[in-house]
Amino acid sequence: MNEQQADALIDELHELNKTLKTIASSQERQKVSSKSIQKAFETAIMNLSSSHQADPKLL
């Protein structure tokens, strides 16, 4: 492998690294969003179950 090929490979690896970081960041945001949604549902269920007006069939 000559120096030009090595430089081209390094450039490609840098681009791949940026792409992987973008994907990882996106996945982390989705994970946080999913946890927030799950927590909201858990809170809603707890609120319903502690309410005297809650219909047991909904729980």
C-alpha positions, 0 to 999 in steps of 0.5 A: 500500500502506498502513501496515497492509498493509506491517506485515502483509507484514513480519510474513509475511516474518519468518515466512517467514524463520524457516521458511527458517532451520528448513529450512536447519538441518534440511538441514545436519543431514541433510548432516552425518549423511550425511557421518558415515554415508559416513565409517563405511562408508569406514572399515568397507571400509578395515578389511575390505580390510586384514583378512586374513580379508576375503572379496574378494567382499564388497569 
